[in-house]
Amino acid sequence: MFKKMMTTVAAGAVMSLSAVSANADGHAITVAYFLEWPMPFQFAKAEGMYEEAMGVPINWVSFDTGTAMSAAMASGDVQISVSQGLPPFVVAASAGQDIQVLDVAVSYSENDNCVVASALEIDKNSAGELAGKKVAVPLGTAAHFGFLKQMDHFGVDVASMEVVDMAPAESAAALAQGSLDMACGWGGALRRMTEHGNTLLTGAEKEELGILVFDATTAPASYVAEEGDLVAKFLAVTAAANAMWADEANQAKMLPIIAKDAGMDEEATAATMATFVFPTVEDQLSEKWLGGGVADFMSGAAAVFVEAGAIPSALPSYQGAVNAGPLSAAN
């Protein structure tokens, strides 16, 4: 769909955050993403396809959690976040931050989970023994939501546990050192966790409990209102990259570029992406996702967070936090 950029990517793609803020033309944008979270968009990122389609320099900044993405969007430092988890989005929206879901970036029920230390020998049949244990959870994230739902399913009182707020990479190291009983996270950190423990439920088992795990491309509502055409072009490039990856004939060419950009080796990248689903634009615009399902899921997630005391209150509706307009235009 798009011509390949010349190998020299626009200098704006590697500009510092402060330089972007000071950009005289006001059009340079900053986009947030995760390392060790390989997705087709990273092929387009590395090849300069976004800059070519949008006509603006882009500063790509990696983050550790979706909550940090929310904060960066609130401060105006980030205009678009790729693959932000729905729970951190819900936490921010519930607090009054005017941000919107623009597309469904990836569904990954197998790639976000909690891991129990091997030494405890606890599985789903003995999960009640987790009461009183120390667990690391990145609060306000998809992993946090999944943790709360799983503990509720197993009848474990979270109040009896020592819950510490920790980024997945840090908790993976702590689990390996034996200083945690359980850790929750995603991506490369989750893979490292499983080297020292076991998951309680599979992705399919979690889905049966209503634990859907998916990320979205998000942005401040004010930015989408002002730059709707630019946002639509961004989403169109992402959709084109997803379509390229869906054709297995392209994967051998795309995989090494995605792996390098994600900071991973090719084997780990392929294994991770095998657990990912990238919905088509048509699917995303259906009732299952942006047509109603995402807003309904956010209401459910908010209710869980309110009950757990993670947020004081939920919005009456999250329909206003979903904007399918730019994706429709991209389509």
C-alpha positions as CSV (number, residue, x, y, z in Angstrom):
1,M,0.0,0.0,0.0
2,F,2.9,2.4,0.7
3,K,6.2,2.9,-1.0
4,K,9.2,1.8,0.9
5,M,11.1,4.8,2.4
6,M,14.7,5.3,1.6
7,T,16.9,3.7,4.2
8,T,17.7,7.0,5.8
9,V,14.7,7.5,8.1
10,A,13.7,11.1,8.8
11,A,15.7,12.6,11.5
12,G,12.5,13.5,13.4
13,A,12.0,9.8,14.1
14,V,14.8,9.9,16.6
15,M,14.4,13.4,18.0
16,S,14.5,13.9,21.7
17,L,11.2,14.6,23.6
18,S,12.3,18.1,24.3
19,A,13.2,18.7,20.7
20,V,9.8,17.6,19.6
21,S,8.1,19.9,22.1
22,A,10.2,22.8,20.6
23,N,9.5,21.9,17.0
24,A,8.7,25.2,15.3
25,D,6.1,23.8,12.9
26,G,4.1,22.2,15.7
27,H,3.4,19.1,13.6
28,A,6.0,16.7,15.0
29,I,4.4,14.1,17.1
30,T,5.5,11.6,19.8
31,V,4.2,8.1,19.8
32,A,4.4,5.7,22.8
33,Y,5.0,1.9,22.5
34,F,6.4,-1.1,24.4
35,L,9.7,-2.9,24.0
36,E,9.6,-6.7,24.0
37,W,6.0,-6.4,22.6
38,P,6.5,-7.3,18.9
39,M,3.8,-6.2,16.5
40,P,3.5,-5.7,12.8
41,F,3.4,-1.9,13.2
42,Q,7.1,-2.0,14.1
43,F,7.9,-3.1,10.6
44,A,6.2,0.1,9.3
45,K,7.9,2.1,12.1
46,A,11.4,0.8,11.1
47,E,10.8,1.3,7.4
48,G,9.6,4.9,7.8
49,M,6.1,4.2,6.5
50,Y,4.3,6.3,9.1
51,E,6.4,9.4,8.3
52,E,5.9,8.9,4.6
53,A,2.1,8.6,4.9
54,M,1.6,11.3,7.5
55,G,4.2,13.8,6.4
56,V,5.4,14.6,9.9
57,P,8.5,13.6,11.9
58,I,7.7,11.1,14.7
59,N,9.5,10.6,17.9
60,W,9.0,7.0,19.1
61,V,9.3,6.6,22.9
62,S,9.2,3.2,24.7
63,F,7.3,2.9,28.0
64,D,7.2,0.2,30.7
65,T,3.4,0.4,31.5
66,G,0.1,1.7,30.1
67,T,-0.3,3.8,33.2
68,A,2.9,5.7,32.3
69,M,1.4,6.2,28.8
70,S,-1.7,7.7,30.3
71,A,0.4,10.2,32.3
72,A,2.4,11.1,29.2
73,M,-0.8,11.8,27.2
74,A,-2.2,13.8,30.1
75,S,0.9,16.0,30.2
76,G,0.9,16.5,26.4
77,D,4.2,14.8,25.9
78,V,2.6,11.9,23.9
79,Q,0.0,12.3,21.2
80,I,-0.7,8.6,20.4
81,S,-0.1,5.4,22.3
82,V,0.2,2.1,20.5
83,S,-1.0,-1.0,22.3
84,Q,-2.1,0.6,25.6
85,G,-3.8,-2.0,27.8
86,L,-7.5,-1.4,28.4
87,P,-7.3,-1.4,32.2
88,P,-4.9,1.5,32.5
89,F,-7.0,3.3,29.9
90,V,-10.1,2.7,32.1
91,V,-8.3,3.9,35.2
92,A,-7.3,7.2,33.5
93,A,-10.7,7.7,31.8
94,S,-12.5,7.0,35.1
95,A,-10.4,9.7,36.7
96,G,-11.6,12.2,34.2
97,Q,-8.8,12.1,31.6
98,D,-10.3,12.8,28.2
99,I,-8.7,10.0,26.1
100,Q,-10.2,7.8,23.5
101,V,-9.7,4.2,22.1
102,L,-9.1,4.4,18.3
103,D,-8.5,0.8,17.3
104,V,-8.0,-2.7,18.7
105,A,-4.2,-3.1,18.5
106,V,-3.9,-6.8,19.6
107,S,-5.7,-9.5,21.5
108,Y,-3.5,-11.7,23.6
109,S,-5.1,-13.8,26.3
110,E,-2.1,-16.1,26.4
111,N,0.4,-13.3,26.8
112,D,-0.6,-11.6,30.0
113,N,-0.8,-13.7,33.1
114,C,0.4,-14.3,36.7
115,V,3.1,-16.8,37.6
116,V,3.5,-18.6,40.9
117,A,7.0,-19.4,42.1
118,S,7.9,-23.1,41.4
119,A,9.0,-23.7,45.0
120,L,5.4,-23.2,46.3
121,E,4.1,-26.0,44.0
122,I,0.7,-24.2,43.8
123,D,-1.6,-24.8,40.8
124,K,-5.2,-24.1,40.1
125,N,-6.3,-26.9,42.3
126,S,-4.5,-25.4,45.4
127,A,-4.7,-21.7,44.5
128,G,-6.3,-21.0,47.9
129,E,-2.8,-21.4,49.4
130,L,-1.9,-18.0,47.8
131,A,-3.6,-16.2,50.8
132,G,-1.1,-14.3,52.7
133,K,1.5,-14.5,49.9
134,K,3.6,-11.7,48.4
135,V,2.7,-10.8,44.8
136,A,4.0,-8.1,42.4
137,V,1.4,-6.5,40.1
138,P,1.7,-3.5,37.9
139,L,-1.3,-1.7,39.3
140,G,-3.9,-0.3,36.9
141,T,-2.9,-2.6,34.0
142,A,-4.4,-5.5,32.2
143,A,-2.2,-7.8,34.4
144,H,-3.8,-6.1,37.5
145,F,-7.3,-6.7,36.2
146,G,-6.5,-10.3,35.4
147,F,-5.0,-10.8,38.8
148,L,-8.1,-9.5,40.6
149,K,-10.4,-11.6,38.5
150,Q,-8.3,-14.8,39.0
151,M,-8.1,-14.3,42.8
152,D,-11.9,-13.7,42.9
153,H,-12.4,-16.9,40.9
154,F,-10.2,-18.9,43.3
155,G,-11.7,-17.3,46.4
156,V,-8.5,-15.7,47.5
157,D,-9.0,-12.5,49.6
158,V,-6.6,-10.0,48.0
159,A,-6.6,-8.0,51.2
160,S,-4.8,-11.0,52.8
161,M,-2.0,-10.7,50.3
162,E,1.0,-8.4,50.3
163,V,0.5,-6.7,46.9
164,V,3.4,-4.6,45.6
165,D,3.3,-2.3,42.6
166,M,6.1,-3.4,40.3
167,A,6.8,-3.2,36.5
168,P,6.9,-6.7,34.9
169,A,10.6,-6.6,34.1
170,E,11.5,-5.9,37.7
171,S,9.1,-8.5,39.1
172,A,10.5,-11.1,36.7
173,A,13.9,-10.5,38.2
174,A,12.5,-10.5,41.8
175,L,10.7,-13.8,41.2
176,A,13.9,-15.3,39.9
177,Q,15.7,-14.2,43.0
178,G,13.1,-15.8,45.2
179,S,11.8,-12.6,46.8
180,L,8.3,-13.0,45.4
181,D,5.6,-15.7,45.7
182,M,3.9,-14.6,42.5
183,A,4.4,-12.0,39.8
184,C,2.0,-10.7,37.1
185,G,3.0,-9.3,33.7
186,W,3.3,-9.7,29.9
187,G,5.6,-10.2,27.0
188,G,9.3,-10.9,27.5
189,A,8.9,-10.4,31.2
190,L,6.2,-13.1,31.4
191,R,8.4,-15.5,29.5
192,R,11.2,-14.9,32.0
193,M,8.7,-15.4,34.9
194,T,7.7,-18.8,33.6
195,E,11.3,-20.0,33.8
196,H,10.8,-19.8,37.6
197,G,7.2,-20.7,38.0
198,N,3.8,-21.7,36.6
199,T,0.6,-20.0,35.5
200,L,-2.6,-20.9,37.2
201,L,-4.9,-20.6,34.2
202,T,-4.4,-20.8,30.4
203,G,-5.6,-18.0,28.1
204,A,-8.7,-20.0,27.1
205,E,-9.5,-20.7,30.8
206,K,-9.3,-17.0,31.5
207,E,-11.5,-16.1,28.6
208,E,-14.2,-18.4,30.0
209,L,-14.1,-16.3,33.2
210,G,-14.6,-13.1,31.2
211,I,-10.9,-12.0,31.4
212,L,-10.5,-10.6,27.9
213,V,-7.0,-9.3,27.3
214,F,-6.5,-6.8,24.5
215,D,-4.7,-3.5,23.9
216,A,-5.8,-0.4,21.9
217,T,-4.3,2.5,20.1
218,T,-5.3,5.5,22.2
219,A,-5.0,9.3,22.1
220,P,-6.2,12.4,23.9
221,A,-9.7,13.3,22.6
222,S,-8.5,16.9,22.0
223,Y,-5.7,15.7,19.7
224,V,-8.1,13.5,17.7
225,A,-10.5,16.3,17.3
226,E,-7.8,18.6,16.0
227,E,-5.8,16.2,13.9
228,G,-8.4,13.6,12.8
229,D,-7.0,13.2,9.3
230,L,-3.5,12.7,10.7
231,V,-4.7,10.1,13.2
232,A,-6.6,8.3,10.4
233,K,-3.4,8.1,8.3
234,F,-1.6,6.6,11.3
235,L,-4.2,4.0,11.8
236,A,-4.2,3.2,8.0
237,V,-0.4,2.4,8.2
238,T,-1.0,0.2,11.2
239,A,-3.8,-1.7,9.4
240,A,-1.6,-2.0,6.3
241,A,1.2,-3.5,8.4
242,N,-1.2,-5.9,10.1
243,A,-2.5,-7.0,6.6
244,M,1.1,-7.6,5.5
245,W,1.8,-9.8,8.5
246,A,-1.4,-11.8,7.9
247,D,0.0,-12.9,4.6
248,E,2.6,-15.6,5.7
249,A,4.6,-14.9,2.5
250,N,5.7,-11.6,4.1
251,Q,6.6,-12.9,7.6
252,A,10.2,-14.0,6.8
253,K,10.9,-10.4,5.6
254,M,9.1,-8.7,8.4
255,L,10.2,-10.9,11.4
256,P,13.9,-9.8,11.7
257,I,13.0,-6.1,11.4
258,I,10.2,-6.4,14.0
259,A,12.5,-8.4,16.3
260,K,15.3,-5.8,16.2
261,D,12.8,-3.0,16.8
262,A,11.3,-4.8,19.8
263,G,14.7,-5.6,21.3
264,M,14.2,-9.3,21.0
265,D,15.7,-12.3,19.1
266,E,13.8,-13.7,16.2
267,E,12.8,-17.0,18.0
268,A,11.3,-15.2,20.9
269,T,9.6,-12.7,18.6
270,A,8.0,-15.5,16.5
271,A,6.9,-17.3,19.7
272,T,5.3,-14.2,21.1
273,M,3.5,-13.1,17.9
274,A,2.1,-16.6,17.6
275,T,0.0,-15.9,20.7
276,F,-1.2,-12.6,19.3
277,V,-4.3,-11.8,17.2
278,F,-4.4,-8.6,15.1
279,P,-8.1,-8.0,14.2
280,T,-8.9,-6.7,10.7
281,V,-10.3,-3.2,10.4
282,E,-13.7,-4.8,9.5
283,D,-13.6,-6.9,12.6
284,Q,-12.6,-3.9,14.8
285,L,-15.5,-1.8,13.5
286,S,-18.0,-4.6,14.3
287,E,-20.2,-4.8,17.4
288,K,-17.7,-7.2,19.0
289,W,-15.1,-4.4,19.3
290,L,-15.5,-0.7,18.6
291,G,-19.2,-1.1,17.8
292,G,-20.0,-1.7,21.5
293,G,-17.9,-4.5,22.9
294,V,-15.0,-2.4,24.0
295,A,-17.2,0.1,25.8
296,D,-19.0,-2.7,27.6
297,F,-15.8,-4.4,28.6
298,M,-14.5,-1.1,30.0
299,S,-17.6,-0.8,32.1
300,G,-17.0,-4.3,33.5
301,A,-13.3,-3.6,34.2
302,A,-14.2,-0.4,35.9
303,A,-16.7,-2.2,38.2
304,V,-14.0,-4.7,39.2
305,F,-11.5,-1.9,39.9
306,V,-14.1,0.0,42.0
307,E,-14.9,-3.1,44.0
308,A,-11.2,-3.7,44.6
309,G,-10.7,-0.1,45.7
310,A,-8.3,0.6,42.8
311,I,-10.4,3.5,41.6
312,P,-13.0,5.5,43.6
313,S,-15.8,5.4,41.0
314,A,-16.7,4.4,37.4
315,L,-18.2,6.5,34.6
316,P,-21.9,5.9,33.9
317,S,-20.8,4.9,30.3
318,Y,-17.6,4.5,28.4
319,Q,-19.1,4.9,25.0
320,G,-17.6,8.4,24.8
321,A,-14.2,6.9,25.4
322,V,-14.4,5.0,22.1
323,N,-14.0,6.9,18.8
324,A,-14.3,4.7,15.6
325,G,-14.3,7.8,13.3
326,P,-10.6,7.8,12.4
327,L,-10.5,4.1,11.8
328,S,-13.6,4.3,9.6
329,A,-11.9,7.1,7.7
330,A,-8.8,5.0,7.4
331,N,-10.8,2.1,6.0
